[in-house]
Amino acid sequence: MRIAVPDLISNSYFPAVAAVELGFFKAEGLDAELQMLSPIPKAMEALRDDQVDFVAGPAHAALSAFPEWKGVKLAAALAQQTFWLLILRSDLGATPGDVNAVKGLRIGAAPGPEAALRRLLIEAGIDFERDQVQLGPVPGAAGHGVSFGVHAAKALEEGVIDGFWANAMGSEVAVRSGAGVVILDVRRGMGPASAQNYTFAALVTSDNKIEKTPDDVAAAVRAIVKVQNALRADPSIATAVGERLFPPEEAGFLASLVERDLPFYDPSISEEVVEGLNRFALDTGILSAQVPYEQVVATQFSGLWAQ
């Protein structure tokens, strides 16, 4: 069982990582291994080409390899709502929640996540040309095994970029170093509410996988549900995973980030959430028409979400 993640040193997809490392997949009879594939479109292409069995990644990114939601399904949510944060250089004196603070700045974002920030800024009235906002990759972030958020935090500290859009792990590194401050965190009401349902962290699989081995997909969903429950009961169990996989600094504060994310550890995928996801995909041009909920979500496994 191969599970691709676009960023291993991250809290965003952590339930999938923890389910492997803490033995929850094994307890369901699955011999699972993690495979870091970045950027996220590359991971989705690997799923399409049957090189991996699942991707733990942002839900909307499935459309990069499966146009119009054909051939792919969301099996469970790893965490609810848009989970990236916008960090700007602390010496800019920007006010948290002020979208206009990006004017004239160089903002780093990875392919996939970049679309969410671009849409957020456009909806907030930012004109990229008029307001001289540069939004694009962070130099050096595309290397094999590079954690985008942690790398972006270092680039911010070195003055290579003025800000970045990344998971809370990278954000925390920048904040703790004093180099950055959180400007947008839409999940927690810091920024436009319309951006909350752009996407969410999801366990994604292919129709081919569901058709050939539905029992394995069901077992994977159960593993995710059980690890989310376990993390809610005791966030400190995340530390053991961090110590095995993360650099020492990030491992040290992983449990606190997981504890902060606990309100979002809900495996269910509602019709309202999918409507928001599809609306975002339509607005950004990665989807050409609305599609039914059942074409996006593997509803045959929805009964497992409440276990």
Secondary structure, DSSP 8 states (H G I E B T S, - for coil): -EEEES-SS-STTHHHHHHHHTTHHHHTT---EEEE--SHHHHHHHHHTTS-SEEEEEGGGGGGTSGGGTTEEEEEEEE-S---EEEEEGGG---TT-GGGGTT-EEEE-TTHHHHHHHHHHHTT--TTTTT-EEE--TTTTSTT--HHHHHHHHHHTTS-SEEEE-HHHHHHHHHHTSEEEEEBGGGTBS-GGGTTS--EEEEEEHHHHHH-HHHHHHHHHHHHHHHHHHHH-GGGHHHHHHHHS-HHHHHHHHHHHHHHGGG------HHHHHHHHHHHHHTTS-SS---HHHHB-GGGGGGTT-
